[in-house]
Amino acid sequence: MDIEEAARLIRILFLVGAVTDALAVVPMLSRRVGAALFGGESARAGAEYRYAMGIGASLMAGWTVLLCWAAARPIERRDILLLTVFPVVSGIVVATVIAARRRVVLVSRVIPLWIHLGLVSACYCVAYVLSGPFAR
């Protein structure tokens, strides 16, 4: 792999992450979409829940912008790959595991999310390692 291939791979992965995060904002801001994807009743969401989702949505939107920014200089900003996996994605996975164990969400509803996040995380880690020789 040469530096151009490594940069292209990382850029694509950053953009996949940005799209993932942008899409994640939608169920955070729309109770109906969140209930349709993860189950539950959209009418039961109280003010505290909406407040927490608003904060989460703004952080998710911010990470979307960060990943787009990183895609502009993928080799130089490759450390964002690891920051995305640890603590961001791993934190999301832990939170959904806890929610599933407490029966807040059905495991069957979060399995596709876990698969997607697992694949993205593995790709991020591999791309980080492969790009190592080109980092300064």
Secondary structure, DSSP 8 states (H G I E B T S, - for coil): --HHHHHHHHHHHHHHHHHHHHHHHHHHH-HHHHHHHH-S-GGG--HHHHHHHHHHHHHHHHHHHHHHHHHHSTTTTTHHHHHIIIIIIHHHHHHHHHHHHTTSS-HHHHHHHHHHHHHHHHHHHHHHHHHGGG--
